[in-house]
Amino acid sequence: EGNEPGDFTKITYRELLHKVCQFANILRSQGVKKGDRVSIYLPMILELVIAMLACARIGALHSVVFAGFSADSLCERILDCGCSLLIT
């Protein structure tokens, strides 16, 4: 479910697993490995859930930053956690 009452997407567990595995492989190809820190800066969409689960799947720590934050706030959070990748 998204922010708006009528905003929703239906997906099966099989489709979700497929998308999570695909994204985990993309993260690995970008050099993300177990123990790395990843920041996620997305609104409430399906891709946010996929990114979080993909990070968990490969053992990367993830930090979700609310998409309404300013660029300065996002920068502070990235520097504080020492993340190696930002997903937007």
Phi and psi in degrees as a GROMACS rama.xvg file:
@    title "Ramachandran Plot"
@    xaxis  label "Phi"
@    yaxis  label "Psi"
@TYPE xy
-91.8853  -162.856  GLY-2
-73.3886  -34.63  ASN-3
-84.9672  146.696  GLU-4
-57.1975  -36.3747  PRO-5
-89.6216  1.34905  GLY-6
-86.6523  107.56  ASP-7
-156.495  157.815  PHE-8
-133.344  137.368  THR-9
-103.969  137.358  LYS-10
-148.271  145.321  ILE-11
-85.2413  163.645  THR-12
-62.6052  -35.9622  TYR-13
-64.277  -44.9536  ARG-14
-63.7471  -40.8867  GLU-15
-63.0932  -46.4552  LEU-16
-58.7154  -42.6994  LEU-17
-61.2773  -46.5334  HIS-18
-66.8665  -38.664  LYS-19
-64.6239  -44.1109  VAL-20
-64.3047  -40.081  CYS-21
-59.7638  -47.4569  GLN-22
-69.5207  -34.5827  PHE-23
-61.3769  -39.5007  ALA-24
-66.3311  -35.9967  ASN-25
-64.6081  -43.9782  ILE-26
-60.9812  -43.6559  LEU-27
-60.9585  -39.748  ARG-28
-66.9977  -22.0032  SER-29
-87.8574  2.48827  GLN-30
92.9576  7.36552  GLY-31
-77.9112  131.934  VAL-32
-135.574  177.092  LYS-33
-55.33  131.253  LYS-34
92.7319  -15.0052  GLY-35
-69.7232  157.831  ASP-36
-107.673  134.344  ARG-37
-128.267  132.553  VAL-38
-100.004  140.281  SER-39
-120.341  121.585  ILE-40
-123.353  82.8921  TYR-41
-138.313  153.726  LEU-42
-75.335  -179.121  PRO-43
-74.6396  81.5692  MET-44
-129.978  167.345  ILE-45
-57.849  -35.5991  LEU-46
-63.452  -26.5057  GLU-47
-63.8228  -46.5991  LEU-48
-64.2459  -42.1833  VAL-49
-61.9104  -43.8821  ILE-50
-63.8724  -42.6874  ALA-51
-63.0725  -46.0089  MET-52
-67.3361  -34.9935  LEU-53
-66.0522  -40.4347  ALA-54
-62.2907  -45.4203  CYS-55
-63.0642  -36.4307  ALA-56
-62.9515  -37.6438  ARG-57
-96.3995  -1.43505  ILE-58
86.9391  16.6873  GLY-59
-87.3737  140.983  ALA-60
-78.7607  136.97  LEU-61
-124.039  147.395  HIS-62
-126.966  119.08  SER-63
-91.916  125.401  VAL-64
-109.535  126.579  VAL-65
-53.4247  131.621  PHE-66
-67.0833  -10.8135  ALA-67
-87.5429  -4.26351  GLY-68
-71.2029  152.665  PHE-69
-74.7232  168.679  SER-70
-62.6684  -37.2236  ALA-71
-65.5211  -42.1799  ASP-72
-64.5205  -41.4508  SER-73
-62.3688  -44.2596  LEU-74
-59.6118  -43.4446  CYS-75
-61.1742  -42.5577  GLU-76
-68.0701  -37.5879  ARG-77
-64.0506  -45.5657  ILE-78
-67.5168  -38.8119  LEU-79
-62.5011  -41.7636  ASP-80
-90.2841  -10.8121  CYS-81
65.6543  43.1389  GLY-82
-73.5778  152.417  CYS-83
-100.566  -11.0843  SER-84
-152.02  141.984  LEU-85
-116.464  126.149  LEU-86
-103.504  121.828  ILE-87
